[in-house]
Amino acid sequence: MRLEFIGADHEVTGSCHYLEVAGKNILVDYGMEQGANVFDNVSLPVEEAMIDYVFLTHAHVDHSGMLPLLYAKGFRGQVYMTDATADLCSIMLRDCAHIQMMEAEWKNRKAKRSDSVEAAEPIYTMEDAQGLIKRIVPCHYDTVITICDEVKIRFTDIGHLLGSASIEVWLTEEGKTKKIVFSGDIGNKNQPLIRNPIYTTSADYVVMESTYGDRTHPVDRVDYKGELTKILKDTFDRGGNVVIPSFAVGRTQELLFFLRKIKVERLVEGHEDFQVFVDSPLAVEATGIFQENRMDCFDGEALELVKEGINPIAFAGLKLSITSEESKSINFDEKPKVIISASGMCEAGRIRHHLKHNLWRPECTILFVGYQAIGTLGRSIIEGAKEVKLFGEPIQVKARIMQLAGLSGHADKNGLIEWISAFEEKPKKVFIVHGEDQTSMNFVECLKIEYGQRAYAPYSGTVFNLLTNQFEYEAAPMPAKKKQKVASGVFARLLASAQRLLALVQKSDGMANKDMAKFADQINSLCDKWE
């Protein structure tokens, strides 16, 4: 019974944890890394085709974004997640695949113009995303689910995103059962739409995030409506646009909630009829899913509006851009406006086009409303970059750069401490992940010294035995180095098929001899055909 740490260790993105129990191979999250990587991650300890199950905490790309690659490399197991997360993943993973394919196409066009012979390949394709989506098993909150004789799980609302959950996992081996809880991303309290996180009270082991492990949100509740109104009026008076890089799922819907209130109350004097463009097909689809789940996910004032038959995230002047032509036309409209576009860290998607058209204009405002990871374009802009490159072209940063403080879906340090303190007995070990290097170390020291927790921040590759309560291997930090080129395209597909075949062979132990003999004959026949 082993736990191995793969991704988001002393880093914020690319969450991935591996569990092995009674011969079963399990992943908890398989996220995409975003921005610069301080440390390299170890490879999965088994071939992708050998993974039996994946448990997903929520739909954000840094937790789910590499699942289609898992499928591309031979995974054919099941992926368990909450009902709402399943709805979101069905669009988010397809959107990720579309971005991968479009960026590869753009790089190849650019390479062709420069006579480069090296072709770019997408990390995975739409076919891979669709194949993975078919493996999804939607689950209800607060229900114990038997995965197999050795594994049970339960999802609990963690208040970070529609469908987000902490996951309780019961593992049984050698007649002993251990319970490990994965926090996922712990939600901030009193968010405009999503409910507060629900606490878990018992565990042998805990794996918890630390994104804001050394920071607190403002003590006095930020007047988002008032702050946003002031930013809009100041920018519109100058004749500029307010461009908001926003996560398509979660943050965009919260912004629409506040913008609706501003519009209904006509607070932006002289610009009461301003338009709001949501320029992200993913955000548009996600907004629809929020609407479908409104009775199950909305809270507080938003829920009261729903009960009155009022859509809390729709209003006059809201424009939804779907096609590329609609997206391009936004920047040819000279009227001051709000442009909400993905991605939230400015690393991909249509937001990069809007930055190209607005960053150099001093009358415009670029408003950040979410966390910006180290190494991302968003982080560079916030930290005062005077010039950035977009589509190979240098762009001067002359627009006003602002952040809406406190608008965060993550619990701050105090919220994290409240969550871990809710356990009635201190866990045997609290593993701290999903935080920047110094942040995670600071949070470990806080938990150990001030709260008596047995906290530890593992590096990628660390292996812990859950039965013996001992480390089998404590990994040292691996500074990031240039990635080696890996097989791509059709050859990568062939290798993935071979891995899948090997996985089937390894899992056939225990079959009837005649079935194994038949299987062997079929493999040999295939080999004879191609030799």
Secondary structure, DSSP 8 states (H G I E B T S, - for coil): -EEEEEESSSSSS--EEEEEETTEEEEEEE----S--SB-----SS-GGG--EEE-S---HHHHTTHHHHHHTT--SEEEEEHHHHHHHHHHHHHHHHHHHHHHHHHHHHHHHTT-------SS-HHHHHHHHTTEEEE-TT--EEEETTEEEEEEE-SSSTT-EEEEEEEEETTEEEEEEE--S-B-SS-SSB---------SEEEEE-TTTT----SS---HHHHHHHHHHHHHHTT--EEEE--TTTHHHHHHHHHHHHHHTT-STT-TT-EEEEE-HHHHHHHHHHHHTHHHHB-HHHHHHHHTT--TT--TTEEEE-SHHHHHHHTT--S-EEEEES-TTSSSSTHHHHHHHHTT-TT-EEEE-S---TTSHHHHHHTT-SEEEETTEEEE--SEEEE-TT--SB--HHHHHHHHHTSSS--SEEEEESS-HHHHHHHHHHHHHHH---EE---TT-EEETTTTEEEE-----B---------HHHHHHHHHHHHHHHHHHHTTTS-HHHHHHHHHHHHHHHHHH-
